[in-house]
Amino acid sequence: MTPLKLVVLGILVVALDLDVGTVDLLLDPVGYGLVVLGVHRVAHLHAALPWARAAAGAGLVASVPALLLRRLETDVTGEGGFTTTTHRLVEHPVPVAVEALAQAAFVITVCTALIALATSDRVRAPARVLRWALPAVDLFAVLLGLVLFALTGDGDVEVAPGPLAALALLLVVVTLVLAVWFVVVLVRASREPALSGGHAPAVIAG
């Protein structure tokens, strides 16, 4: 498996949740570990990639308390014999925010390297857009999440004021679209000879 495909696999492990109670069977620290390993294999190719490795490492560190501080809350609604019990997973905002910032730094540094190393415009052009678009959405989502946590006590979108709830859902959709695009670009970049994990090319594309 090429280094960037290993990175993609790690990102998918982090992004996809398979929750049993408060435990995610697809452990995020494992996913971050795969990302760190994949980036490490190509870190010598560009000055931005060691920073990408460090950002993934920060995400790895933050993902451990994020996993440990998860809690399952039970809500009971209704009256008399007609009650409904629902369970929801609540995550602590601090490690989640650190993860989001680490992911934003990872995207910026990886896209910087892709712009320099890739020869295909199908990689370089979207990397130029994603380098700032995805981190900007991530940062806005972090700030909104902290606002929701302050207003609701647990960041629950369902009990947030209408406009904020709508904005949160819109951010989720935009983030998902940009994240999928980023993964697609990484898969394309994994086919680039300069990003196969070998020696740095003699000539680096502008």
C-alpha positions in Angstrom: 0.0 0.0 0.0 1.4 3.4 -1.0 1.9 5.9 1.8 -0.9 8.2 0.8 -3.3 5.3 0.6 -2.3 4.4 4.1 -3.1 8.0 5.0 -6.5 7.7 3.4 -7.2 4.4 5.3 -6.3 6.2 8.5 -8.6 9.1 7.7 -11.5 6.7 7.0 -10.9 5.0 10.4 -11.1 8.3 12.1 -14.1 9.6 10.2 -16.3 6.5 10.4 -17.8 5.6 13.8 -19.0 2.2 14.9 -20.2 2.9 18.4 -21.1 0.3 21.0 -22.1 2.3 24.0 -19.4 4.9 24.5 -16.7 2.8 22.7 -16.0 3.4 19.0 -14.9 0.0 17.6 -13.0 1.9 14.9 -10.7 3.5 17.3 -9.6 7.0 16.3 -6.1 6.6 17.8 -5.5 3.7 15.5 -6.6 5.8 12.5 -4.4 8.7 13.5 -1.5 6.2 13.9 -2.0 5.0 10.3 -2.0 8.7 9.1 1.2 9.4 11.1 2.8 6.3 9.6 1.8 7.1 6.0 3.0 10.7 6.2 6.2 9.6 7.9 7.1 7.5 4.8 7.0 10.6 2.5 8.0 13.3 5.1 11.4 13.7 3.4 9.8 14.8 0.1 8.7 18.3 1.2 9.3 20.6 4.2 5.5 20.8 4.9 5.1 17.1 5.4 6.9 16.8 8.8 4.5 19.5 10.0 1.6 17.3 8.7 3.1 14.4 10.6 3.2 16.5 13.7 -0.4 17.6 13.2 -1.5 14.0 12.8 0.4 13.2 16.0 -1.4 16.0 17.8 -4.7 14.5 16.7 -3.6 11.1 17.9 -2.8 12.6 21.4 -6.1 14.4 21.6 -8.1 11.5 20.4 -7.3 9.4 23.5 -8.9 11.8 26.0 -11.7 12.4 23.5 -12.4 8.6 23.6 -12.1 8.3 27.3 -14.2 11.3 28.2 -17.2 10.2 26.1 -20.4 9.7 28.0 -23.8 8.2 27.3 -26.8 10.4 28.4 -30.3 9.1 28.7 -33.3 11.4 28.0 -36.8 10.5 29.1 -39.7 12.4 27.5 -43.5 12.1 27.8 -45.8 11.7 30.7 -47.5 8.9 32.6 -47.3 5.5 30.8 -46.4 7.2 27.5 -42.7 7.9 27.8 -39.9 7.6 25.4 -36.3 6.9 26.4 -33.5 8.0 24.1 -29.7 7.6 24.5 -27.2 10.0 23.0 -23.4 10.1 23.0 -21.9 13.3 24.3 -18.3 14.2 23.7 -16.1 16.6 25.7 -15.6 19.8 23.6 -11.9 20.4 24.5 -10.2 17.3 23.0 -12.7 17.4 20.1 -11.7 21.0 19.4 -8.0 20.1 19.6 -8.6 17.3 17.1 -10.4 19.7 14.7 -7.5 22.2 14.9 -5.0 19.4 14.3 -7.0 18.2 11.3 -7.1 21.7 9.9 -3.3 22.0 10.3 -2.9 18.6 8.6 -5.0 19.7 5.6 -3.1 22.9 5.2 0.4 21.2 5.3 -0.6 18.2 3.1 -2.2 20.4 0.5 0.9 22.7 0.5 3.0 19.6 -0.3 0.6 18.4 -2.9 0.7 21.7 -4.7 4.5 21.6 -4.8 5.0 17.9 -5.6 2.1 16.9 -7.9 2.3 17.2 -11.6 -1.4 16.7 -12.4 -3.8 19.7 -12.3 -6.4 17.2 -11.0 -4.4 17.2 -7.8 -2.9 20.7 -7.6 -6.0 22.7 -8.5 -8.3 21.2 -5.8 -5.4 21.2 -3.3 -5.2 25.0 -3.7 -8.9 25.3 -2.9 -9.0 22.7 -0.1 -5.9 24.1 1.6 -7.9 27.0 3.0 -11.6 26.0 2.5 -11.6 22.9 4.6 -9.6 24.4 7.5 -11.8 27.5 7.5 -15.0 25.4 7.7 -13.3 23.3 10.5 -12.4 26.4 12.5 -15.9 27.8 12.1 -17.4 24.5 13.2 -15.2 24.4 16.3 -16.3 28.0 17.3 -19.9 27.1 16.7 -19.6 23.9 18.7 -18.2 25.9 21.7 -21.0 28.4 21.4 -23.6 25.5 21.4 -21.9 23.9 24.4 -22.1 27.2 26.3 -25.8 27.6 25.4 -27.0 24.1 25.9 -24.5 22.6 28.4 -23.7 19.7 26.1 -23.6 21.0 22.6 -26.8 19.3 21.7 -28.0 20.7 18.3 -31.5 19.6 18.8 -32.1 22.0 21.7 -30.1 24.9 20.2 -31.8 28.1 18.9 -33.2 27.6 15.4 -30.7 29.6 13.4 -27.7 28.1 15.2 -29.1 24.6 14.7 -29.6 25.2 11.0 -26.1 26.7 10.7 -24.6 23.6 12.5 -26.4 21.2 10.1 -25.2 23.3 7.1 -21.6 23.1 8.3 -21.9 19.4 8.7 -22.9 19.0 5.1 -20.2 21.4 3.8 -17.6 19.7 5.9 -18.6 16.3 4.6 -18.4 17.4 1.0 -15.0 19.0 1.4 -13.7 16.1 3.4 -14.8 13.6 0.7 -13.1 15.8 -1.9 -9.9 15.9 0.1 -9.9 12.1 0.3 -10.5 11.8 -3.5 -7.5 14.2 -4.1 -5.3 12.1 -1.8 -6.2 9.0 -3.7 -5.3 10.7 -7.0 -2.1 12.0 -5.5 -1.1 8.5 -4.4 -0.7 7.6 -8.1 1.9 10.4 -8.5 5.4 9.1 -9.0 6.8 11.9 -6.8 4.6 10.8 -3.9 5.2 7.1 -4.0 7.5 7.2 -1.0 10.7 7.1 -2.9 13.4 9.8 -3.2 12.5 13.4 -3.7 12.3 14.4 -7.4 15.1 16.4 -8.9 12.7 19.1 -10.1 9.7 20.1 -8.0 6.7 21.4 -9.8 6.0 25.1 -8.9 
